[in-house]
């Protein structure tokens, strides 16, 4: 199952795992460089993060 999260500039800096991630299923926290028009992928779990101008969030 691919996880894709859309975050806004208000959410920066973005780190994975996200605050609502279950602790027993976590990996070390990593901060991901995120720029408009590009995605960032977590090197541990493969979650993809995209920057949007809106404030919607997909908890996929």
C-alpha positions as CSV (number, residue, x, y, z in Angstrom):
1,X,0.0,0.0,0.0
2,X,1.5,3.3,-1.1
3,X,1.2,6.2,1.3
4,X,1.0,9.6,-0.3
5,X,0.6,12.7,1.9
6,X,-0.2,16.2,0.7
7,X,1.0,18.9,3.0
8,X,0.9,22.7,2.9
9,X,3.6,25.2,3.5
10,X,2.1,25.6,7.0
11,X,3.2,22.0,7.7
12,X,6.9,22.6,6.9
13,X,9.3,21.3,7.9
14,X,8.0,17.9,7.0
15,X,9.3,14.9,8.9
16,X,8.5,11.2,8.7
17,X,7.0,9.4,10.6
18,X,4.1,11.8,11.0
19,X,2.8,12.8,14.5
20,X,-0.2,10.4,14.2
21,X,1.9,7.4,13.3
22,X,1.6,4.5,15.7
23,X,4.8,4.4,17.7
24,X,5.5,0.6,17.5
25,X,5.4,0.9,13.8
26,X,7.7,3.9,13.5
27,X,11.2,4.4,12.2
28,X,13.8,7.0,13.1
29,X,12.5,10.6,12.4
30,X,13.9,12.1,9.2
31,X,13.2,15.5,7.8
32,X,12.5,15.7,4.1
33,X,13.4,18.5,1.8
34,X,10.1,19.5,0.1
35,X,9.9,22.2,-2.7
36,X,6.9,23.3,-4.7
37,X,6.3,21.1,-7.7
38,X,8.4,18.2,-6.4
39,X,7.9,15.2,-4.2
40,X,10.0,13.8,-1.3
41,X,10.2,10.1,-0.5
42,X,11.0,8.8,3.0
43,X,14.1,6.5,2.8
44,X,12.8,4.2,5.5
45,X,9.1,3.5,4.7
46,X,8.7,4.9,1.1
47,X,6.0,7.4,2.0
48,X,5.7,10.1,-0.6
49,X,5.1,13.8,0.4
50,X,3.9,16.5,-1.9
51,X,3.6,20.2,-1.3
52,X,0.3,21.8,-2.1
53,X,-0.8,25.4,-1.8
54,X,-4.0,24.3,-0.1
55,X,-4.2,22.8,3.4
56,X,-5.5,19.3,2.7
57,X,-3.9,16.2,4.1
58,X,-4.3,12.6,3.1
59,X,-3.7,10.2,5.9
60,X,-3.5,7.3,3.4
